[in-house]
């Protein structure tokens, strides 16, 4: 009976901790976009091997 109670309490705590983790906003900085010149982009694409 004690083991059942302990498992119930631990399970409840883990569920509450998971719910709290989901509710916490993890993206505080927002989206960062960097623009590069077309020449730099083309050069980068030519150096990168194609995945097949």
The first five atom37 places (N, CA, C, CB, O) and aatype in JSON, in Angstrom:
{
  "aatype": [20, 20, 20, 20, 20, 20, 20, 20, 20, 20, 20, 20, 20, 20, 20, 20, 20, 20, 20, 20, 20, 20, 20, 20, 20, 20, 20, 20, 20, 20, 20, 20, 20, 20, 20, 20, 20, 20, 20, 20, 20, 20, 20, 20, 20, 20, 20, 20, 20, 20, 20, 20],
  "atom_mask": [
    [1, 1, 1, 1, 1],
    [1, 1, 1, 1, 1],
    [1, 1, 1, 1, 1],
    [1, 1, 1, 1, 1],
    [1, 1, 1, 1, 1],
    [1, 1, 1, 1, 1],
    [1, 1, 1, 1, 1],
    [1, 1, 1, 1, 1],
    [1, 1, 1, 1, 1],
    [1, 1, 1, 1, 1],
    [1, 1, 1, 1, 1],
    [1, 1, 1, 1, 1],
    [1, 1, 1, 1, 1],
    [1, 1, 1, 1, 1],
    [1, 1, 1, 1, 1],
    [1, 1, 1, 1, 1],
    [1, 1, 1, 1, 1],
    [1, 1, 1, 1, 1],
    [1, 1, 1, 1, 1],
    [1, 1, 1, 1, 1],
    [1, 1, 1, 1, 1],
    [1, 1, 1, 1, 1],
    [1, 1, 1, 1, 1],
    [1, 1, 1, 1, 1],
    [1, 1, 1, 1, 1],
    [1, 1, 1, 1, 1],
    [1, 1, 1, 1, 1],
    [1, 1, 1, 1, 1],
    [1, 1, 1, 1, 1],
    [1, 1, 1, 1, 1],
    [1, 1, 1, 1, 1],
    [1, 1, 1, 1, 1],
    [1, 1, 1, 1, 1],
    [1, 1, 1, 1, 1],
    [1, 1, 1, 1, 1],
    [1, 1, 1, 1, 1],
    [1, 1, 1, 1, 1],
    [1, 1, 1, 1, 1],
    [1, 1, 1, 1, 1],
    [1, 1, 1, 1, 1],
    [1, 1, 1, 1, 1],
    [1, 1, 1, 1, 1],
    [1, 1, 1, 1, 1],
    [1, 1, 1, 1, 1],
    [1, 1, 1, 1, 1],
    [1, 1, 1, 1, 1],
    [1, 1, 1, 1, 1],
    [1, 1, 1, 1, 1],
    [1, 1, 1, 1, 1],
    [1, 1, 1, 1, 1],
    [1, 1, 1, 1, 1],
    [1, 1, 1, 1, 1]
  ],
  "atom_positions": [
    [[0.83, -1.19, 0.0], [0.0, 0.0, 0.0], [0.87, 1.25, 0.0], [-0.94, 0.0, 1.21], [0.52, 2.24, -0.66]],
    [[1.97, 1.25, 0.7], [2.87, 2.4, 0.74], [3.52, 2.63, -0.62], [3.95, 2.21, 1.81], [3.7, 3.77, -1.04]],
    [[3.86, 1.54, -1.31], [4.49, 1.65, -2.62], [3.52, 2.28, -3.61], [4.96, 0.27, -3.13], [3.92, 3.11, -4.44]],
    [[2.26, 1.9, -3.54], [1.25, 2.48, -4.42], [1.13, 3.99, -4.2], [-0.1, 1.8, -4.2], [1.04, 4.76, -5.15]],
    [[1.13, 4.39, -2.95], [1.02, 5.81, -2.62], [2.24, 6.58, -3.11], [0.85, 6.01, -1.11], [2.11, 7.68, -3.65]],
    [[3.42, 6.01, -2.94], [4.65, 6.68, -3.4], [4.66, 6.81, -4.92], [5.89, 5.89, -2.93], [5.01, 7.87, -5.45]],
    [[4.27, 5.75, -5.63], [4.22, 5.83, -7.09], [3.2, 6.86, -7.55], [3.88, 4.46, -7.67], [3.43, 7.57, -8.53]],
    [[2.07, 6.94, -6.86], [1.06, 7.93, -7.2], [1.59, 9.35, -7.02], [-0.2, 7.72, -6.35], [1.39, 10.21, -7.88]],
    [[2.27, 9.59, -5.91], [2.81, 10.93, -5.63], [3.9, 11.29, -6.64], [3.36, 11.0, -4.19], [3.91, 12.41, -7.16]],
    [[4.8, 10.36, -6.91], [5.88, 10.63, -7.87], [5.3, 10.86, -9.26], [6.89, 9.45, -7.9], [5.75, 11.77, -9.96]],
    [[4.33, 10.07, -9.66], [3.7, 10.25, -10.97], [3.01, 11.59, -11.08], [2.7, 9.15, -11.22], [3.12, 12.27, -12.1]],
    [[2.3, 11.99, -10.03], [1.63, 13.29, -10.03], [2.65, 14.42, -10.13], [0.77, 13.46, -8.77], [2.44, 15.38, -10.86]],
    [[3.73, 14.31, -9.39], [4.77, 15.35, -9.45], [5.39, 15.45, -10.84], [5.86, 15.08, -8.41], [5.64, 16.55, -11.33]],
    [[5.64, 14.31, -11.47], [6.22, 14.34, -12.81], [5.26, 14.93, -13.84], [6.62, 12.92, -13.24], [5.68, 15.66, -14.73]],
    [[3.98, 14.64, -13.71], [2.99, 15.21, -14.62], [2.91, 16.72, -14.44], [1.6, 14.58, -14.39], [2.87, 17.46, -15.42]],
    [[2.91, 17.18, -13.2], [2.85, 18.62, -12.93], [4.12, 19.31, -13.44], [2.67, 18.89, -11.41], [4.05, 20.4, -14.0]],
    [[5.28, 18.68, -13.25], [6.54, 19.27, -13.73], [6.55, 19.35, -15.25], [7.74, 18.45, -13.23], [7.01, 20.34, -15.81]],
    [[6.06, 18.32, -15.93], [5.99, 18.35, -17.39], [5.04, 19.41, -17.9], [5.56, 17.0, -17.92], [5.34, 20.09, -18.88]],
    [[3.91, 19.58, -17.24], [2.95, 20.61, -17.64], [3.54, 22.0, -17.43], [1.63, 20.46, -16.84], [3.37, 22.87, -18.28]],
    [[4.22, 22.2, -16.32], [4.84, 23.5, -16.05], [5.93, 23.8, -17.07], [5.41, 23.55, -14.63], [6.1, 24.95, -17.47]],
    [[6.67, 22.78, -17.49], [7.73, 22.98, -18.49], [7.13, 23.37, -19.84], [8.58, 21.69, -18.65], [7.72, 24.19, -20.56]],
    [[5.98, 22.81, -20.19], [5.34, 23.16, -21.45], [4.79, 24.57, -21.42], [4.22, 22.17, -21.76], [4.8, 25.26, -22.44]],
    [[4.31, 25.02, -20.28], [3.7, 26.34, -20.18], [4.74, 27.45, -20.14], [2.82, 26.41, -18.96], [4.43, 28.61, -20.41]],
    [[5.98, 27.11, -19.79], [7.04, 28.12, -19.7], [7.43, 28.54, -21.12], [8.28, 27.57, -18.92], [7.74, 27.69, -21.94]],
    [[7.41, 29.84, -21.41], [7.83, 30.27, -22.75], [9.32, 30.04, -22.96], [7.49, 31.76, -22.98], [10.15, 30.56, -22.21]],
    [[9.66, 29.25, -23.98], [11.06, 28.91, -24.2], [11.7, 29.78, -25.28], [11.18, 27.45, -24.59], [12.92, 29.78, -25.42]],
    [[10.91, 30.51, -26.01], [11.44, 31.36, -27.09], [11.28, 32.81, -26.69], [10.71, 31.07, -28.45], [10.27, 33.44, -27.01]],
    [[12.26, 33.35, -25.99], [12.15, 34.73, -25.52], [12.84, 35.71, -26.45], [12.74, 34.84, -24.13], [12.5, 36.9, -26.46]],
    [[13.79, 35.24, -27.25], [14.54, 36.15, -28.1], [13.83, 36.43, -29.42], [15.9, 35.59, -28.38], [14.08, 37.46, -30.04]],
    [[12.98, 35.56, -29.85], [12.31, 35.74, -31.13], [13.14, 35.17, -32.27], [12.03, 37.21, -31.37], [14.14, 34.48, -32.05]],
    [[12.72, 35.47, -33.47], [13.38, 34.95, -34.66], [14.43, 35.95, -35.12], [12.35, 34.67, -35.8], [14.17, 37.16, -35.18]],
    [[15.6, 35.45, -35.45], [16.68, 36.3, -35.93], [16.93, 35.97, -37.39], [17.97, 36.11, -35.07], [17.25, 34.83, -37.73]],
    [[16.79, 36.97, -38.25], [16.99, 36.77, -39.68], [18.2, 37.59, -40.11], [15.72, 37.19, -40.49], [18.31, 38.78, -39.81]],
    [[19.11, 36.93, -40.81], [20.3, 37.62, -41.32], [20.28, 37.56, -42.84], [21.62, 36.99, -40.75], [20.11, 36.48, -43.42]],
    [[20.45, 38.69, -43.47], [20.48, 38.76, -44.93], [21.92, 38.74, -45.41], [19.76, 40.04, -45.43], [22.79, 39.41, -44.85]],
    [[22.18, 37.96, -46.44], [23.51, 37.88, -47.03], [23.4, 38.24, -48.51], [24.14, 36.47, -46.83], [22.36, 38.02, -49.12]],
    [[24.48, 38.77, -49.08], [24.46, 39.06, -50.51], [24.31, 37.78, -51.33], [25.74, 39.8, -50.92], [24.68, 36.7, -50.89]],
    [[23.76, 37.93, -52.54], [23.52, 36.77, -53.4], [24.82, 36.04, -53.74], [22.82, 37.22, -54.7], [24.83, 34.81, -53.83]],
    [[25.91, 36.77, -53.91], [27.19, 36.14, -54.25], [27.65, 35.22, -53.12], [28.25, 37.22, -54.53], [28.15, 34.12, -53.38]],
    [[27.49, 35.66, -51.9], [27.91, 34.85, -50.75], [27.04, 33.59, -50.67], [27.82, 35.67, -49.44], [27.55, 32.51, -50.38]],
    [[25.76, 33.74, -50.9], [24.85, 32.6, -50.87], [25.2, 31.58, -51.94], [23.4, 33.06, -51.04], [25.23, 30.38, -51.68]],
    [[25.45, 32.05, -53.16], [25.82, 31.15, -54.25], [27.13, 30.43, -53.96], [25.92, 31.92, -55.57], [27.27, 29.24, -54.23]],
    [[28.09, 31.16, -53.41], [29.38, 30.55, -53.08], [29.21, 29.46, -52.02], [30.38, 31.62, -52.59], [29.83, 28.4, -52.1]],
    [[28.39, 29.73, -51.04], [28.14, 28.74, -49.99], [27.48, 27.49, -50.56], [27.26, 29.35, -48.88], [27.83, 26.37, -50.19]],
    [[26.53, 27.68, -51.45], [25.83, 26.53, -52.04], [26.75, 25.7, -52.94], [24.63, 27.0, -52.85], [26.58, 24.49, -53.02]],
    [[27.7, 26.33, -53.6], [28.61, 25.59, -54.47], [29.59, 24.75, -53.65], [29.36, 26.55, -55.39], [30.0, 23.67, -54.1]],
    [[29.98, 25.22, -52.48], [30.93, 24.49, -51.65], [30.28, 23.3, -50.95], [31.54, 25.42, -50.62], [30.95, 22.33, -50.62]],
    [[28.99, 23.38, -50.71], [28.28, 22.34, -49.97], [27.99, 21.16, -50.89], [26.97, 22.89, -49.36], [27.4, 21.36, -51.96]],
    [[28.37, 19.94, -50.52], [28.08, 18.78, -51.38], [26.59, 18.46, -51.35], [28.91, 17.55, -50.92], [25.92, 18.65, -50.33]],
    [[26.1, 17.98, -52.46], [24.68, 17.63, -52.55], [24.42, 16.32, -51.84], [24.24, 17.54, -54.02], [25.23, 15.39, -51.9]],
    [[23.31, 16.25, -51.17], [22.92, 15.02, -50.48], [22.02, 14.21, -51.41], [22.19, 15.32, -49.13], [21.02, 14.72, -51.91]],
    [[22.38, 12.97, -51.62], [21.58, 12.13, -52.51], [21.04, 10.94, -51.78], [22.38, 11.67, -53.7], [20.33, 10.12, -52.36]]
  ]
}
